[in-house]
Amino acid sequence: MLLSKFFLPLIKEQPKEASIISHSLMLKAGLVTQAASGIYTWLPLGLKVLDKVNQIIKKNLDQVGCLELLMPCIQPADLWNESGRFDAYGKELLRIKDRHDNDLLFSPTAEELVTDIFRKAIKSYKDLPKILYQTQWKFRDEIRPRFGVMRAREFYMKDAYSFDLDKESALKTYDLMYDTYYKIFNDLGLKAVAVKADSGPIGGDYSHEFHILANTGESTIYYDSRLEEETDLQKRKKLYAVTDEKHTEGACEEEYLRSKKGIEVGHVFYIGAEKYAEKMKAFVTNKEGHNLPVHMGCYGIGISRLVGAIIEASHDSQGIIWPKQVTPFDISLINIHPNSYETTRIAFDFYNKLNKLGFATLLDDKDQSAGSKFATHDLIGIPWHVIISEKMIQSGKFELKDRTTGQVSSLSLEEIINKLSST
């Protein structure tokens, strides 16, 4: 992609409405722009990151047998009346009436609708277990939307729902999803901590939140410091980690107890049978021919929120530092002298070569000062910067900058390709 053809509306000034770094950088780097309070347009650069995060999540869910569907974001209120949540949910639920005076709502979550889909189609234990998931825009009418995409009213979410015959099998599914979440966050280049938590309006007996440790987190979590280094999943599960409201003194060895702020990016619940299946008559027959309500689980990841959390965890004073797993481009190719025939020829030749080798490359062909170019590419955070100038052409050595470390190497174009291919 040529930067001159790309849509990248950068902001030089500090946005007045931004009180945390991810909100500020997402606006300044042209990832999003605000349409209304707590509602954002995702611009091309931001959408590339959002899509990459989504693809990593989907890949991991598909690998463990989850099945994707797409439910409508507008739901009938009748289903929510069956569960009792239409009146109980509160003012965060955006209620709508259509022209026929039917009560509708803009979905904040989809337990009722997915239960309705299940009960219409599955009647026997032989068709269990099932895990259905979607990626869809949701809406919660937050009283004070803030922190940009971290607490927005409209948000992009992966929500999954499991159906099992009994509690024992449902908890096995819960463990499967718990393990899969750790794999997802690891694949995103993040270190997550799973903490025991309350279920809130979703309901359920078992609940874990997945947090990214960050100073701007809204939640205080207490955890065993060995979690930060432990890689064995089964050992991690046994180590102490809870939200503030569940913490009790003495529950963790004092020398290992840590208290930090966390950003919640995922939540898993074991719901059971009473909350939705019994009320909505989602029954299956068991081996003996008895009708039983299914045991359900619910598993959410805030994808748009996760982009903000990644920035909170990976930035410096110059801007964003994207993990290679989710970066919108692999390489920033910066032509210092775009009015020079020779530098432009070499830059375009190298650009085409990088693209053929599979590197997503952003070629800066704009007529701006070198300082302005460097500031732009530090701000948008692409992992590798390749710099081409007239002087470098004469020497045959070009600059390769590692955005994460700031280290600059002087290499030939072939050496640059070899280094990029080995990382």
VOZALUM-612995 format. One line per field, with one value per residue (C-alpha): x, y, z. Coordinates in nm, 4 decimals, decimal comma. Layout:
<nodes>
x <- X|... $
y <- Y|... $
z <- Z|... $
</nodes>
This chain:
<nodes>
x <- 0,0000|0,1237|0,0900|-0,0101|-0,3135|-0,3986|-0,6519|-0,4612|-0,5961|-0,3336|-0,3850|-0,0830|-0,2373|-0,3233|-0,6982|-0,8733|-1,1278|-0,8615|-0,7623|-0,5729|-0,2904|-0,4755|-0,7613|-0,5134|-0,2976|-0,5926|-0,7188|-0,3758|-0,2690|-0,5885|-0,7200|-1,0639|-1,2680|-1,5623|-1,9091|-2,0999|-2,0421|-1,9010|-1,9504|-1,6541|-1,5816|-1,2975|-1,0703|-0,8613|-0,5539|-0,7583|-0,9795|-0,6747|-0,5778|-0,9356|-0,9555|-0,6224|-0,7292|-1,0570|-0,8840|-0,6556|-0,9577|-1,1556|-0,8631|-0,8308|-1,2049|-1,2359|-0,9469|-1,1382|-1,4620|-1,6549|-1,9061|-1,9517|-2,2860|-2,4040|-2,7026|-2,8841|-2,7858|-3,1578|-3,3459|-3,7140|-3,7996|-4,0250|-3,7194|-3,5835|-3,9235|-3,9016|-3,5740|-3,6912|-3,4050|-3,5960|-3,7115|-3,4268|-3,1329|-3,1596|-3,0987|-2,7916|-3,0332|-3,1331|-3,5026|-3,6661|-4,0172|-4,0714|-4,3508|-4,5853|-4,5241|-4,3275|-4,0703|-3,7138|-3,3675|-3,0134|-2,8229|-2,5709|-2,5336|-2,7177|-2,7972|-3,1716|-3,1445|-2,8897|-3,1012|-3,3984|-3,1895|-3,0741|-3,4175|-3,5701|-3,3031|-3,1646|-3,3735|-3,1379|-2,8287|-2,6702|-2,6256|-2,4298|-2,2021|-2,2286|-2,0390|-2,1778|-2,0069|-2,0327|-1,8471|-2,0932|-2,1378|-2,3076|-2,4525|-2,4718|-2,5914|-2,3167|-2,4038|-2,0506|-1,8716|-1,5011|-1,1510|-1,2307|-1,2927|-1,2140|-1,5579|-1,7628|-2,1356|-2,1003|-1,8361|-1,7185|-1,7395|-1,6836|-1,9495|-1,9665|-2,2280|-2,1938|-2,4647|-2,4045|-2,6176|-2,5105|-2,2916|-1,9959|-1,9721|-2,0444|-1,7482|-1,5253|-1,6340|-1,5688|-1,2126|-1,1651|-1,2647|-1,0573|-0,7504|-0,8369|-0,8546|-0,5006|-0,3917|-0,5711|-0,4059|-0,0674|-0,1111|-0,1960|0,1381|-0,0219|0,0278|-0,3145|-0,4117|-0,7357|-0,9026|-1,2093|-1,4909|-1,8616|-2,0970|-2,3025|-2,6228|-2,5157|-2,5603|-2,3798|-2,1778|-1,8295|-1,6733|-1,3262|-1,2170|-0,9044|-0,7048|-0,4097|-0,2015|-0,1923|-0,1783|-0,4927|-0,7015|-1,0376|-1,0181|-0,7891|-0,6782|-0,4910|-0,2745|0,0198|0,3272|0,4353|0,1554|0,3654|0,6305|0,4457|0,3811|0,2188|-0,1573|-0,2555|-0,0154|-0,1484|-0,5006|-0,3923|-0,2307|-0,4268|-0,5889|-0,9121|-1,0901|-1,0994|-1,4452|-1,3406|-1,0071|-0,9587|-0,6562|-0,4313|-0,5609|-0,2227|0,1275|0,2255|0,5633|0,3942|0,0829|0,0628|-0,2019|-0,2225|-0,4676|-0,6027|-0,7944|-1,0627|-1,0496|-1,2358|-1,4858|-1,5965|-1,9061|-2,0628|-2,4297|-2,5949|-2,9516|-3,1725|-3,0953|-3,2004|-3,2586|-3,5291|-3,7054|-3,6974|-3,7591|-3,4363|-3,4627|-3,3008|-3,3749|-3,1094|-3,0319|-3,3260|-3,5648|-3,6062|-3,6359|-3,3658|-3,2666|-2,9241|-2,6360|-2,4969|-2,1781|-2,1015|-1,7641|-1,6928|-1,3943|-1,4211|-1,2346|-1,2543|-1,1634|-0,8739|-0,7168|-0,7096|-0,5646|-0,2858|-0,1886|-0,1967|0,0432|0,2673|0,3623|0,6301|0,6546|0,6600|0,3518|0,2172|0,4375|0,2312|0,3053|0,3917|0,0847|-0,1631|0,0314|-0,1609|0,1535|0,4753|0,7092|0,7183|0,9304|1,0323|1,1589|1,3371|1,3701|1,0491|1,1380|1,4576|1,4219|1,6828|1,5548|1,1983|1,2979|1,4838|1,2063|0,9380|1,1499|1,2109|0,8435|0,7332|0,9884|0,8747|0,5114|0,5953|0,7727|0,4539|0,5406|0,2537|0,4390|0,3417|0,5529|0,5866|0,6072|0,4786|0,6699|0,7389|1,0443|1,2413|1,1524|0,7830|0,8070|0,9924|0,7387|0,4477|0,5884|0,6878|0,3317|0,1537|0,3886|0,4680|0,7387|1,0078|1,1135|1,3308|1,4781|1,6031|1,7899|2,0246|2,3267|2,2386|2,2118|2,5683|2,6938|2,4724|2,3712|2,0207|1,8765|1,6580|1,4936|1,3362|1,0404|1,0266|1,3874|1,4743|1,7887|1,9021|2,1154|2,2955|2,2453|2,2167|1,8672|1,9367|2,0614|1,7435|1,5293|1,7267|1,6835|1,3125|1,2609|1,4306|1,2242 $
y <- 0,0000|0,3478|0,5973|0,8639|0,6494|0,5398|0,7096|0,8000|1,1156|1,1854|1,4319|1,6292|1,7805|1,5870|1,5049|1,6861|1,4079|1,1379|1,0617|0,7356|0,6563|0,4056|0,6505|0,9269|0,7125|0,5572|0,9053|1,0511|0,7534|0,7517|0,4161|0,5469|0,8630|0,9422|0,9468|1,0106|0,9639|0,6123|0,5287|0,5102|0,4685|0,2252|0,3726|0,1588|0,1246|0,0380|-0,2017|-0,3970|-0,4556|-0,5393|-0,7979|-0,9560|-0,9912|-1,1446|-1,3952|-1,5182|-1,5652|-1,7492|-1,9760|-2,0922|-2,1431|-2,3405|-2,5645|-2,6827|-2,7502|-2,4266|-2,3524|-2,0011|-1,8396|-1,4806|-1,3641|-1,0340|-0,7360|-0,6457|-0,9006|-0,9496|-0,8544|-1,1626|-1,3846|-1,1579|-1,1613|-1,5413|-1,5220|-1,2261|-1,0015|-0,7468|-0,5526|-0,6578|-0,5581|-0,1858|0,1296|-0,0122|-0,2079|-0,0054|-0,0757|-0,0116|-0,0248|-0,0949|0,0571|-0,2226|-0,1359|-0,4564|-0,4380|-0,4939|-0,4328|-0,3754|-0,6783|-0,6355|-1,0170|-1,3122|-1,5847|-1,5731|-1,5764|-1,8581|-2,0615|-2,0148|-2,1295|-2,4356|-2,5396|-2,5306|-2,7589|-3,0003|-3,2482|-3,5375|-3,5845|-3,7499|-3,4047|-3,2715|-3,1025|-2,7939|-2,4652|-2,1891|-1,8536|-1,5284|-1,2021|-0,9163|-0,5520|-0,5047|-0,2022|-0,1142|0,2331|0,3161|0,6119|0,7521|0,6087|0,6834|0,5685|0,5446|0,1873|0,0575|0,1551|0,2403|0,2045|0,0204|-0,2523|-0,5497|-0,8770|-1,2477|-1,4321|-1,8117|-2,0357|-2,4009|-2,6647|-2,9857|-3,2617|-3,2175|-3,0144|-3,2529|-3,2332|-2,8574|-2,7984|-2,9960|-2,7573|-2,4669|-2,5935|-2,6335|-2,2730|-2,1527|-2,3190|-2,1878|-1,8319|-1,8560|-1,9833|-1,6921|-1,4249|-1,5911|-1,5955|-1,2248|-1,1598|-1,0818|-1,2156|-1,2596|-1,3443|-1,5364|-1,4339|-1,5669|-1,3183|-1,2492|-1,3424|-1,0211|-1,0112|-1,3128|-1,5480|-1,8701|-2,0441|-2,0428|-1,7325|-1,6146|-1,2827|-1,2575|-0,9429|-0,7699|-0,5977|-0,2210|0,0904|0,2291|-0,0799|-0,0241|-0,3393|-0,4212|-0,7824|-0,9844|-1,2670|-1,4944|-1,3378|-1,6799|-1,6448|-1,3942|-1,6547|-1,9868|-2,1362|-2,4670|-2,4161|-2,6673|-2,5089|-2,1626|-2,2738|-2,3636|-2,0270|-1,7563|-1,4875|-1,3030|-0,9737|-0,7191|-0,8203|-1,1865|-1,1271|-1,2550|-1,1891|-1,4919|-1,6777|-1,6366|-1,6647|-1,3083|-1,3189|-1,3950|-1,1770|-0,8928|-0,6282|-0,4550|-0,2862|-0,4996|-0,4466|-0,7083|-0,8429|-1,1733|-1,3494|-1,7126|-1,8344|-2,1640|-2,0672|-2,3986|-2,4994|-2,2672|-1,9242|-1,9815|-2,3475|-2,4171|-2,0846|-2,1117|-2,4905|-2,5844|-2,9582|-3,2714|-3,6380|-3,8444|-4,2161|-4,3126|-4,0963|-3,8274|-3,4639|-3,2532|-2,8858|-2,8385|-2,6928|-2,3803|-2,1783|-1,8320|-1,7019|-1,3461|-1,1526|-0,7788|-0,7509|-0,3727|-0,3316|-0,5707|-0,3406|-0,0636|-0,3033|-0,4068|-0,0412|0,0140|-0,2791|-0,1919|0,1717|0,4311|0,8100|0,8160|0,6059|0,2542|-0,0568|-0,3303|-0,6935|-0,8637|-1,0870|-0,7996|-0,5257|-0,3620|-0,3780|-0,5729|-0,3065|0,0706|0,1424|0,5089|0,6933|1,0022|1,1601|1,0853|1,3537|1,1675|0,9328|0,6884|0,6591|0,6262|0,3538|0,1550|0,2081|0,0796|-0,2153|-0,3128|-0,2543|-0,4937|-0,7520|-0,7380|-0,7792|-1,0814|-1,2367|-1,1999|-0,8935|-0,6466|-0,3232|0,0420|0,2557|0,6163|0,7982|1,1326|1,4573|1,5445|1,6114|1,3170|1,4179|1,4208|1,0789|0,9269|1,0710|0,9288|0,5782|0,5784|0,6868|0,4157|0,1527|-0,0847|-0,3259|-0,2697|0,0521|0,0350|0,3737|0,4630|0,7840|0,9111|0,8839|0,5259|0,4310|0,5482|0,3325|0,0336|0,0167|0,1044|0,1507|-0,1126|0,0041|-0,2289|-0,0282|-0,2323|-0,1780|0,1317|-0,0449|0,0662|-0,1570|-0,0596|-0,3398|-0,4137|-0,4752|-0,8498|-0,8552|-0,6730|-0,9372|-1,2166|-1,0560|-0,9910|-1,3477|-1,4922|-1,2987 $
z <- 0,0000|-0,0903|0,1917|-0,0617|-0,1550|0,1997|0,4280|0,7440|0,9124|1,1799|1,4650|1,5857|1,8994|2,2122|2,1908|2,4763|2,5248|2,5741|2,9327|2,8732|2,6329|2,4122|2,3463|2,2650|2,0352|1,8518|1,7644|1,6833|1,4715|1,2677|1,3882|1,4875|1,4877|1,7141|1,5564|1,8803|2,2519|2,2971|1,9266|1,6865|1,3180|1,2609|0,9967|0,7548|0,9801|1,2876|1,0939|0,9779|1,3426|1,4421|1,1626|1,2590|1,6227|1,5088|1,2794|1,5607|1,7867|1,5172|1,4317|1,7920|1,8382|1,5141|1,6214|1,9305|1,7439|1,7946|1,5178|1,3836|1,3087|1,2809|1,4840|1,4265|1,6384|1,6722|1,8829|1,9728|2,3302|2,3624|2,4110|2,6830|2,8528|2,8666|3,0590|3,2677|3,1584|2,9474|3,2534|3,4825|3,2635|3,3359|3,1365|2,9613|2,7394|2,4327|2,3819|2,0439|1,8952|1,5265|1,3146|1,4249|1,7905|1,8505|2,1304|2,0103|2,1532|2,0317|2,1543|2,4381|2,4456|2,2931|2,5492|2,4804|2,1038|2,0896|2,3345|2,1027|1,8051|1,9995|2,1314|1,7822|1,6354|1,8961|2,0955|2,1779|2,3933|2,0872|1,9316|2,2311|2,3101|2,0921|2,1056|1,8859|1,8468|1,6568|1,6120|1,6149|1,7086|2,0456|2,2249|2,5934|2,6798|2,9287|3,1492|3,1122|2,8077|2,8483|2,7664|2,3948|2,2785|2,6279|2,7561|2,4513|2,4019|2,0708|2,0702|1,8656|2,0547|2,0114|2,2107|2,2333|2,3953|2,4942|2,5440|2,7401|2,8892|3,2529|3,4828|3,4646|3,0856|3,0912|3,3213|3,0837|2,8092|3,0458|3,1017|2,7264|2,6655|2,9613|2,8098|2,4632|2,5969|2,7295|2,3873|2,2155|2,4272|2,3912|2,0124|2,0277|2,1950|2,5318|2,8816|3,0394|3,3976|3,4614|3,7869|3,9667|3,9266|3,9698|3,6879|3,6888|3,4804|3,2705|3,5662|3,6555|3,9277|3,7773|3,6293|3,5314|3,3878|3,1719|3,2437|3,0821|3,3504|3,2905|3,5083|3,3440|3,4214|3,5887|3,8023|4,0916|4,0887|4,3493|4,2234|4,2905|4,1271|3,9977|3,7424|3,5500|3,4697|3,4871|3,1423|3,2405|3,2138|3,4808|3,7304|3,6436|3,7317|4,0849|4,1580|4,3388|4,1230|4,2061|4,1502|4,4307|4,5563|4,5903|4,7632|5,1192|5,3364|5,3857|5,0809|4,9087|5,0528|5,1458|4,9712|4,6386|4,6696|4,4198|4,3614|4,0226|3,7910|3,5111|3,1879|3,1420|2,7849|2,8203|3,0451|3,0727|3,2601|3,3496|3,3465|3,4286|3,3448|3,5503|3,4077|3,0457|2,9539|3,2149|3,1649|2,7860|2,7736|2,6000|2,6760|2,5331|2,5958|2,7732|2,7241|2,9424|2,7404|3,0085|2,9071|3,0756|3,0468|2,8919|3,0883|2,9257|2,9271|2,7909|2,6709|2,5607|2,4266|2,3662|2,0357|1,9950|2,3645|2,3128|2,0530|2,3140|2,5728|2,3347|2,2936|2,6705|2,7078|2,4110|2,3472|2,4198|2,4184|2,0359|1,9774|1,9354|1,9181|1,7525|1,8346|1,5058|1,5402|1,4973|1,3188|1,0305|0,8120|0,8581|0,7208|0,6833|0,3743|0,4007|0,0924|0,2272|-0,1183|-0,3142|-0,5735|-0,6634|-0,9605|-0,8287|-0,4697|-0,5990|-0,8449|-0,5793|-0,3233|-0,5625|-0,6749|-0,3121|-0,2281|-0,5023|-0,3928|-0,0295|-0,1310|-0,3493|-0,0502|0,1542|0,3627|0,3995|0,3230|0,3595|0,1253|0,2395|-0,0942|0,0379|-0,0116|0,3522|0,5655|0,7029|1,0589|0,9790|0,8158|1,1105|1,3557|1,1535|1,1411|1,5081|1,5898|1,3904|1,5312|1,2440|1,3727|1,1058|0,9313|0,6185|0,5241|0,1758|0,0906|-0,1817|0,0489|0,1382|-0,2285|-0,2795|0,0071|-0,0742|0,2918|0,4101|0,7570|0,9212|1,2436|1,4975|1,6317|1,9530|2,0622|1,8583|1,7306|1,3833|1,1583|0,8376|0,5841|0,2147|0,0789|0,0548|0,4151|0,5201|0,3499|0,5179|0,8601|0,8114|0,6895|0,9984|1,2553 $
</nodes>
